[in-house]
């Protein structure tokens, strides 16, 4: 699974820690990598972030650490709420 855009997934309730509910993966053009960011709210900045070489590495890390399955990821635009 590879994508070229920002993607979002909701962390399963039983795996949420420290209020973090959402994970966002987005390209980091200056490093040609991907950022995996954890958010408690989509209206506020991230609680943490981590850099990955590829989208696939980022979502694999999210699955391993947060229990987010690969099929939970959706393309995400700031102009369109991902989960209405």
ChimeraX attribute file (.defattr): number of C-alpha atoms within 10 A of each C-alpha:
attribute: neighborCount
match mode: 1-to-1
recipient: residues
	/A:1	7
	/A:2	9
	/A:3	12
	/A:4	9
	/A:5	14
	/A:6	19
	/A:7	21
	/A:8	22
	/A:9	24
	/A:10	22
	/A:11	22
	/A:12	14
	/A:13	11
	/A:14	8
	/A:15	12
	/A:16	15
	/A:17	11
	/A:18	8
	/A:19	11
	/A:20	20
	/A:21	19
	/A:22	19
	/A:23	24
	/A:24	24
	/A:25	26
	/A:26	21
	/A:27	21
	/A:28	14
	/A:29	8
	/A:30	6
	/A:31	10
	/A:32	10
	/A:33	16
	/A:34	22
	/A:35	20
	/A:36	25
	/A:37	21
	/A:38	25
	/A:39	21
	/A:40	17
	/A:41	13
	/A:42	15
	/A:43	7
	/A:44	8
	/A:45	11
	/A:46	17
	/A:47	13
	/A:48	12
	/A:49	14
	/A:50	12
	/A:51	18
	/A:52	20
	/A:53	14
	/A:54	16
	/A:55	24
	/A:56	15
	/A:57	16
	/A:58	22
	/A:59	27
	/A:60	16
	/A:61	16
	/A:62	22
	/A:63	15
	/A:64	11
	/A:65	10
	/A:66	21
	/A:67	17
	/A:68	21
	/A:69	16
	/A:70	14
	/A:71	8
	/A:72	14
	/A:73	17
	/A:74	16
	/A:75	15
	/A:76	18
	/A:77	12
	/A:78	8
	/A:79	6
	/A:80	8
	/A:81	9
	/A:82	15
	/A:83	9
	/A:84	4
